[in-house]
Amino acid sequence: MTTLSANQITLGIESFGDAEAPLVLLAGGTTMLSWPDALCERLAAGGRRVVRYDLRDSGESTTTDPQAPAYTLRDLAADAAALADALGGGPAHLAGIGVGGMVAQVAVLDHPEAFSALTLAGTRAVAPGPPDDDLPDHDQTMMSRMSAHPMPDWTDRKAVAEFAATGAEILGDDPLSARAIAARIWDRTPGTAPPVQMANQLGMVFSKLDCKPRWRERLPEIQVPTLVVHGRRNRFFPFGNGEAIAREIPGARLLVLKETATAIPDAAVGEIAEAMLTLG
C-alpha cells in the first residue's frame, strides 16, 4: 500500500498485477478493503493492473473533518478520474461498491473520457437519504436492529472488530470476515477519534455530503460496457436498486448473487472476476 497525489489531494492505493496491463480501478466503499483481496488477485491473474483506493476521509487518503466534509460527491468523482489519469495507461475500468458505486456512477457521467468500462456492486442510483418512490428503501427491521446496536469504544481495536462482526450478522454477511476486515481497517485508520473511526468503519461521512444534483436521470447517457452486481439478500440496498440501475443503463448486464447480502463473499469472487474480465 502507498499513496498518490491526484486532484490536489492524497489517495491511499494498493496495486496488484502487471503495471503495464489494462487498469481496473476499484473505488472503496469507503475504504479499499471493501474489495476483497481474493478478487483483486483474481483480476490481476486475468491480465489486469488492479488498483484499489480509499475515498477521502478514510484509510491512507486525505483526512480532515468527516463530520463536516468540505467536498461533494462530484469531487469524489473527480478524484477517481484524476487517479485514473495519474496512474496512466489510458481509460480505466472503474468499479465502485456500496457508496463507492455512487461515486463511480457520477465519475463515468462527469468524466466519460477517463473510463472504458463500469462495474457497480451493491449500490443504488440515488444519494443517501430517502430513495425514489419506485426504489426499495433499507429493510426497516434490519435498520432497527442496527440502530439498537450500541457504538463501541473506538479506541479499542477488539471492541471495534466485535462491533463489525455483530453488524455483519445483522446485515446477513459473514461475521468472521467482517471482524478480520474491521481490525485491518482499524490498523490503517489515522487516529482513534470517533468521527474518523466511524468514517472508516461505517462510511458515516456520506450522510453529510452534498450529493446534488441528482444523477439517476442521466444513467441512459452512460455508453461504456457496464456490469451491475447485486446480492439478492442485500437488505441495506435491496435488490430492486440493482435492477433499476441495470435497466436504466443501456446494455448493462445484471449479475445476481443469490446467496449474497452486502459484502462480496469469497464464494462469489470467481463469478464476479470472470464477469469483470469479460466486460473489459
Secondary structure, DSSP 8 states (H G I E B T S, - for coil): -EEEEETTEEEEEEEES-TTS-EEEEE-SSSGGGS-HHHHHHHHHTT-EEEEE--TTSTTS--S-TTS-SSBHHHHHHHHHHHHHHH-SSSEEEEEETHHHHHHHHHHHH-GGGEEEEEEES--SS-SSS--TTS----HHHHHHHHHS----TT-HHHHHHHHHHHHHHHTS-HHHHHHHHHHHHHHSS---HHHHHHHHH-GGGGGSB--S--GGGGGG--S-EEEEEETT-SSS-HHHHHHHHHHSTT-EEEEETT--SS--GGGHHHHHHHHHHH-
